[in-house]
Amino acid sequence: MGLFSRISDTRAEVSGHAGLTRDIREAVKGGDQEAASTFRTGTLAAALTSKGCNARGQEVADYVEKVVAADGDSRRAGWLNR
């Protein structure tokens, strides 16, 4: 894998996680208690470390489980499908 590919891949990861972080903040601002109580991993940790990426993935799974428990379905978590 060349240097350009690595830089390009890193940029895509950071950009994607930054967008997800913005969406999380909007959900929290909108009163989504499950989002507020679930997401803790920052953009750079999620994009640049395997531990952070795994943590963010687990947070997404936990959030969907909380939404289903609260609402009876997962429709409210649809914003995760970007």
N, CA, C and O atoms as a GROMACS GRO file, in nm:
protein
  328
    1MET      N    1   0.085  -0.117   0.000
    1MET     CA    2   0.000   0.000   0.000
    1MET      C    3   0.090   0.124   0.000
    1MET      O    4   0.181   0.135   0.082
    2GLY      N    5   0.065   0.213  -0.091
    2GLY     CA    6   0.147   0.332  -0.103
    2GLY      C    7   0.110   0.439  -0.002
    2GLY      O    8   0.004   0.435   0.060
    3LEU      N    9   0.199   0.532   0.012
    3LEU     CA   10   0.179   0.643   0.105
    3LEU      C   11   0.052   0.721   0.073
    3LEU      O   12  -0.023   0.757   0.163
    4PHE      N   13   0.029   0.749  -0.056
    4PHE     CA   14  -0.090   0.824  -0.094
    4PHE      C   15  -0.217   0.750  -0.052
    4PHE      O   16  -0.311   0.812  -0.003
    5SER      N   17  -0.220   0.619  -0.071
    5SER     CA   18  -0.337   0.540  -0.031
    5SER      C   19  -0.359   0.547   0.118
    5SER      O   20  -0.473   0.559   0.163
    6ARG      N   21  -0.253   0.539   0.195
    6ARG     CA   22  -0.266   0.546   0.340
    6ARG      C   23  -0.319   0.682   0.384
    6ARG      O   24  -0.405   0.690   0.472
    7ILE      N   25  -0.267   0.787   0.325
    7ILE     CA   26  -0.315   0.921   0.358
    7ILE      C   27  -0.461   0.936   0.318
    7ILE      O   28  -0.541   0.990   0.395
    8SER      N   29  -0.495   0.890   0.201
    8SER     CA   30  -0.632   0.898   0.152
    8SER      C   31  -0.728   0.818   0.242
    8SER      O   32  -0.836   0.865   0.275
    9ASP      N   33  -0.687   0.697   0.280
    9ASP     CA   34  -0.770   0.614   0.368
    9ASP      C   35  -0.788   0.680   0.504
    9ASP      O   36  -0.898   0.679   0.560
   10THR      N   37  -0.681   0.738   0.558
   10THR     CA   38  -0.689   0.805   0.689
   10THR      C   39  -0.782   0.925   0.680
   10THR      O   40  -0.863   0.947   0.770
   11ARG      N   41  -0.771   1.001   0.573
   11ARG     CA   42  -0.859   1.116   0.554
   11ARG      C   43  -1.005   1.072   0.550
   11ARG      O   44  -1.090   1.136   0.611
   12ALA      N   45  -1.033   0.964   0.479
   12ALA     CA   46  -1.170   0.914   0.469
   12ALA      C   47  -1.222   0.868   0.605
   12ALA      O   48  -1.337   0.894   0.640
   13GLU      N   49  -1.137   0.801   0.681
   13GLU     CA   50  -1.178   0.756   0.816
   13GLU      C   51  -1.209   0.873   0.906
   13GLU      O   52  -1.313   0.875   0.973
   14VAL      N   53  -1.121   0.972   0.910
   14VAL     CA   54  -1.142   1.088   0.996
   14VAL      C   55  -1.267   1.163   0.952
   14VAL      O   56  -1.348   1.204   1.035
   15SER      N   57  -1.284   1.181   0.823
   15SER     CA   58  -1.401   1.251   0.771
   15SER      C   59  -1.531   1.179   0.807
   15SER      O   60  -1.627   1.242   0.850
   16GLY      N   61  -1.533   1.049   0.789
   16GLY     CA   62  -1.652   0.970   0.822
   16GLY      C   63  -1.686   0.976   0.969
   16GLY      O   64  -1.802   0.994   1.006
   17HIS      N   65  -1.586   0.960   1.054
   17HIS     CA   66  -1.611   0.965   1.198
   17HIS      C   67  -1.647   1.106   1.244
   17HIS      O   68  -1.724   1.122   1.339
   18ALA      N   69  -1.592   1.208   1.179
   18ALA     CA   70  -1.628   1.346   1.213
   18ALA      C   71  -1.776   1.370   1.181
   18ALA      O   72  -1.846   1.436   1.258
   19GLY      N   73  -1.822   1.317   1.069
   19GLY     CA   74  -1.963   1.330   1.034
   19GLY      C   75  -2.052   1.258   1.134
   19GLY      O   76  -2.157   1.310   1.173
   20LEU      N   77  -2.011   1.140   1.177
   20LEU     CA   78  -2.088   1.066   1.277
   20LEU      C   79  -2.090   1.142   1.409
   20LEU      O   80  -2.193   1.148   1.476
   21THR      N   81  -1.977   1.199   1.447
   21THR     CA   82  -1.971   1.277   1.571
   21THR      C   83  -2.067   1.396   1.563
   21THR      O   84  -2.136   1.427   1.660
   22ARG      N   85  -2.071   1.464   1.449
   22ARG     CA   86  -2.166   1.576   1.432
   22ARG      C   87  -2.309   1.527   1.448
   22ARG      O   88  -2.391   1.592   1.513
   23ASP      N   89  -2.340   1.413   1.387
   23ASP     CA   90  -2.475   1.357   1.398
   23ASP      C   91  -2.509   1.320   1.542
   23ASP      O   92  -2.622   1.341   1.587
   24ILE      N   93  -2.412   1.265   1.613
   24ILE     CA   94  -2.434   1.230   1.754
   24ILE      C   95  -2.465   1.356   1.834
   24ILE      O   96  -2.559   1.358   1.913
   25ARG      N   97  -2.386   1.461   1.812
   25ARG     CA   98  -2.411   1.587   1.884
   25ARG      C   99  -2.548   1.643   1.854
   25ARG      O  100  -2.616   1.694   1.944
   26GLU      N  101  -2.591   1.635   1.729
   26GLU     CA  102  -2.724   1.683   1.691
   26GLU      C  103  -2.833   1.601   1.760
   26GLU      O  104  -2.932   1.656   1.806
   27ALA      N  105  -2.814   1.470   1.766
   27ALA     CA  106  -2.912   1.384   1.834
   27ALA      C  107  -2.922   1.420   1.982
   27ALA      O  108  -3.031   1.428   2.038
   28VAL      N  109  -2.807   1.442   2.044
   28VAL     CA  110  -2.806   1.479   2.186
   28VAL      C  111  -2.873   1.614   2.205
   28VAL      O  112  -2.954   1.632   2.296
   29LYS      N  113  -2.839   1.711   2.118
   29LYS     CA  114  -2.902   1.843   2.126
   29LYS      C  115  -3.053   1.834   2.109
   29LYS      O  116  -3.128   1.911   2.169
   30GLY      N  117  -3.096   1.740   2.028
   30GLY     CA  118  -3.239   1.722   2.003
   30GLY      C  119  -3.310   1.646   2.114
   30GLY      O  120  -3.430   1.621   2.105
   31GLY      N  121  -3.239   1.611   2.220
   31GLY     CA  122  -3.301   1.546   2.335
   31GLY      C  123  -3.293   1.395   2.337
   31GLY      O  124  -3.361   1.332   2.418
   32ASP      N  125  -3.214   1.335   2.252
   32ASP     CA  126  -3.201   1.189   2.248
   32ASP      C  127  -3.120   1.142   2.369
   32ASP      O  128  -2.997   1.147   2.369
   33GLN      N  129  -3.192   1.096   2.471
   33GLN     CA  130  -3.128   1.054   2.596
   33GLN      C  131  -3.041   0.931   2.577
   33GLN      O  132  -2.936   0.918   2.641
   34GLU      N  133  -3.083   0.840   2.490
   34GLU     CA  134  -3.003   0.720   2.466
   34GLU      C  135  -2.869   0.756   2.402
   34GLU      O  136  -2.766   0.697   2.435
   35ALA      N  137  -2.870   0.850   2.310
   35ALA     CA  138  -2.744   0.895   2.249
   35ALA      C  139  -2.656   0.962   2.352
   35ALA      O  140  -2.535   0.938   2.357
   36ALA      N  141  -2.716   1.046   2.435
   36ALA     CA  142  -2.639   1.118   2.537
   36ALA      C  143  -2.573   1.022   2.636
   36ALA      O  144  -2.464   1.049   2.685
   37SER      N  145  -2.639   0.913   2.666
   37SER     CA  146  -2.586   0.820   2.766
   37SER      C  147  -2.494   0.714   2.708
   37SER      O  148  -2.434   0.637   2.782
   38THR      N  149  -2.482   0.709   2.576
   38THR     CA  150  -2.408   0.599   2.513
   38THR      C  151  -2.275   0.640   2.453
   38THR      O  152  -2.173   0.577   2.480
   39PHE      N  153  -2.274   0.745   2.372
   39PHE     CA  154  -2.155   0.777   2.293
   39PHE      C  155  -2.052   0.854   2.374
   39PHE      O  156  -2.083   0.959   2.432
   40ARG      N  157  -1.930   0.801   2.378
   40ARG     CA  158  -1.821   0.862   2.454
   40ARG      C  159  -1.691   0.872   2.373
   40ARG      O  160  -1.605   0.954   2.406
   41THR      N  161  -1.676   0.792   2.269
   41THR     CA  162  -1.550   0.786   2.195
   41THR      C  163  -1.538   0.905   2.100
   41THR      O  164  -1.631   0.936   2.026
   42GLY      N  165  -1.425   0.971   2.104
   42GLY     CA  166  -1.401   1.087   2.020
   42GLY      C  167  -1.368   1.050   1.876
   42GLY      O  168  -1.335   0.936   1.845
   43THR      N  169  -1.376   1.150   1.790
   43THR     CA  170  -1.354   1.131   1.647
   43THR      C  171  -1.216   1.074   1.617
   43THR      O  172  -1.204   0.975   1.546
   44LEU      N  173  -1.111   1.136   1.671
   44LEU     CA  174  -0.976   1.091   1.637
   44LEU      C  175  -0.948   0.951   1.690
   44LEU      O  176  -0.886   0.871   1.622
   45ALA      N  177  -0.993   0.922   1.811
   45ALA     CA  178  -0.973   0.787   1.865
   45ALA      C  179  -1.044   0.684   1.778
   45ALA      O  180  -0.987   0.578   1.748
   46ALA      N  181  -1.167   0.714   1.738
   46ALA     CA  182  -1.244   0.620   1.656
   46ALA      C  183  -1.181   0.601   1.518
   46ALA      O  184  -1.182   0.491   1.464
   47ALA      N  185  -1.125   0.709   1.462
   47ALA     CA  186  -1.071   0.702   1.327
   47ALA      C  187  -0.928   0.648   1.321
   47ALA      O  188  -0.889   0.588   1.221
   48LEU      N  189  -0.851   0.670   1.426
   48LEU     CA  190  -0.707   0.642   1.416
   48LEU      C  191  -0.656   0.526   1.502
   48LEU      O  192  -0.541   0.486   1.487
   49THR      N  193  -0.739   0.472   1.590
   49THR     CA  194  -0.693   0.361   1.673
   49THR      C  195  -0.791   0.245   1.666
   49THR      O  196  -0.912   0.265   1.656
   50SER      N  197  -0.740   0.125   1.670
   50SER     CA  198  -0.830   0.009   1.666
   50SER      C  199  -0.915   0.004   1.793
   50SER      O  200  -1.031  -0.035   1.788
   51LYS      N  201  -0.858   0.041   1.906
   51LYS     CA  202  -0.935   0.042   2.031
   51LYS      C  203  -1.051   0.141   2.022
   51LYS      O  204  -1.163   0.110   2.062
   52GLY      N  205  -1.024   0.260   1.968
   52GLY     CA  206  -1.128   0.360   1.953
   52GLY      C  207  -1.234   0.318   1.851
   52GLY      O  208  -1.353   0.341   1.872
   53CYS      N  209  -1.190   0.258   1.742
   53CYS     CA  210  -1.283   0.211   1.640
   53CYS      C  211  -1.375   0.102   1.698
   53CYS      O  212  -1.496   0.104   1.675
   54ASN      N  213  -1.317   0.010   1.772
   54ASN     CA  214  -1.396  -0.096   1.835
   54ASN      C  215  -1.492  -0.038   1.938
   54ASN      O  216  -1.606  -0.083   1.948
   55ALA      N  217  -1.446   0.060   2.014
   55ALA     CA  218  -1.532   0.124   2.114
   55ALA      C  219  -1.649   0.194   2.047
   55ALA      O  220  -1.763   0.182   2.093
   56ARG      N  221  -1.622   0.267   1.939
   56ARG     CA  222  -1.730   0.338   1.868
   56ARG      C  223  -1.830   0.238   1.811
   56ARG      O  224  -1.951   0.260   1.817
   57GLY      N  225  -1.780   0.128   1.757
   57GLY     CA  226  -1.869   0.024   1.705
   57GLY      C  227  -1.957  -0.035   1.812
   57GLY      O  228  -2.076  -0.059   1.790
   58GLN      N  229  -1.901  -0.058   1.930
   58GLN     CA  230  -1.980  -0.111   2.041
   58GLN      C  231  -2.082  -0.008   2.088
   58GLN      O  232  -2.194  -0.045   2.125
   59GLU      N  233  -2.045   0.119   2.087
   59GLU     CA  234  -2.139   0.225   2.125
   59GLU      C  235  -2.258   0.229   2.029
   59GLU      O  236  -2.372   0.248   2.072
   60VAL      N  237  -2.233   0.211   1.901
   60VAL     CA  238  -2.342   0.209   1.803
   60VAL      C  239  -2.436   0.093   1.833
   60VAL      O  240  -2.558   0.111   1.836
   61ALA      N  241  -2.381  -0.025   1.857
   61ALA     CA  242  -2.463  -0.142   1.889
   61ALA      C  243  -2.542  -0.119   2.018
   61ALA      O  244  -2.661  -0.151   2.025
   62ASP      N  245  -2.477  -0.065   2.120
   62ASP     CA  246  -2.544  -0.037   2.247
   62ASP      C  247  -2.656   0.064   2.229
   62ASP      O  248  -2.764   0.050   2.287
   63TYR      N  249  -2.630   0.168   2.148
   63TYR     CA  250  -2.731   0.270   2.124
   63TYR      C  251  -2.855   0.210   2.058
   63TYR      O  252  -2.968   0.238   2.101
   64VAL      N  253  -2.836   0.128   1.957
   64VAL     CA  254  -2.950   0.066   1.889
   64VAL      C  255  -3.028  -0.021   1.987
   64VAL      O  256  -3.152  -0.019   1.986
   65GLU      N  257  -2.960  -0.097   2.070
   65GLU     CA  258  -3.028  -0.179   2.170
   65GLU      C  259  -3.110  -0.093   2.266
   65GLU      O  260  -3.223  -0.128   2.300
   66LYS      N  261  -3.055   0.020   2.309
   66LYS     CA  262  -3.127   0.110   2.399
   66LYS      C  263  -3.250   0.171   2.331
   66LYS      O  264  -3.355   0.183   2.393
   67VAL      N  265  -3.235   0.208   2.204
   67VAL     CA  266  -3.348   0.265   2.130
   67VAL      C  267  -3.459   0.161   2.114
   67VAL      O  268  -3.576   0.193   2.134
   68VAL      N  269  -3.423   0.039   2.080
   68VAL     CA  270  -3.523  -0.067   2.064
   68VAL      C  271  -3.593  -0.093   2.198
   68VAL      O  272  -3.714  -0.112   2.203
   69ALA      N  273  -3.516  -0.094   2.306
   69ALA     CA  274  -3.576  -0.116   2.439
   69ALA      C  275  -3.672  -0.002   2.475
   69ALA      O  276  -3.777  -0.027   2.535
   70ALA      N  277  -3.637   0.120   2.440
   70ALA     CA  278  -3.719   0.236   2.475
   70ALA      C  279  -3.840   0.252   2.383
   70ALA      O  280  -3.949   0.286   2.428
   71ASP      N  281  -3.819   0.228   2.253
   71ASP     CA  282  -3.923   0.259   2.154
   71ASP      C  283  -3.996   0.137   2.100
   71ASP      O  284  -4.106   0.150   2.045
   72GLY      N  285  -3.939   0.020   2.115
   72GLY     CA  286  -3.999  -0.100   2.059
   72GLY      C  287  -3.956  -0.130   1.917
   72GLY      O  288  -3.988  -0.235   1.863
   73ASP      N  289  -3.882  -0.038   1.855
   73ASP     CA  290  -3.827  -0.061   1.721
   73ASP      C  291  -3.702   0.027   1.705
   73ASP      O  292  -3.667   0.104   1.794
   74SER      N  293  -3.638   0.014   1.590
   74SER     CA  294  -3.510   0.084   1.572
   74SER      C  295  -3.520   0.207   1.482
   74SER      O  296  -3.417   0.263   1.443
   75ARG      N  297  -3.640   0.249   1.447
   75ARG     CA  298  -3.653   0.361   1.352
   75ARG      C  299  -3.580   0.486   1.395
   75ARG      O  300  -3.521   0.554   1.310
   76ARG      N  301  -3.581   0.519   1.521
   76ARG     CA  302  -3.515   0.640   1.569
   76ARG      C  303  -3.363   0.636   1.546
   76ARG      O  304  -3.298   0.740   1.536
   77ALA      N  305  -3.308   0.517   1.538
   77ALA     CA  306  -3.164   0.502   1.514
   77ALA      C  307  -3.130   0.508   1.366
   77ALA      O  308  -3.015   0.485   1.329
   78GLY      N  309  -3.225   0.539   1.282
   78GLY     CA  310  -3.203   0.543   1.138
   78GLY      C  311  -3.099   0.644   1.094
   78GLY      O  312  -3.040   0.629   0.987
   79TRP      N  313  -3.074   0.747   1.174
   79TRP     CA  314  -2.974   0.847   1.138
   79TRP      C  315  -2.833   0.788   1.134
   79TRP      O  316  -2.742   0.847   1.076
   80LEU      N  317  -2.816   0.671   1.195
   80LEU     CA  318  -2.685   0.604   1.190
   80LEU      C  319  -2.652   0.554   1.050
   80LEU      O  320  -2.535   0.533   1.017
   81ASN      N  321  -2.753   0.535   0.969
   81ASN     CA  322  -2.734   0.484   0.832
   81ASN      C  323  -2.704   0.600   0.738
   81ASN      O  324  -2.791   0.646   0.666
   82ARG      N  325  -2.580   0.648   0.741
   82ARG     CA  326  -2.541   0.764   0.662
   82ARG      C  327  -2.483   0.722   0.530
   82ARG      O  328  -2.444   0.807   0.450
   0.00000   0.00000   0.00000
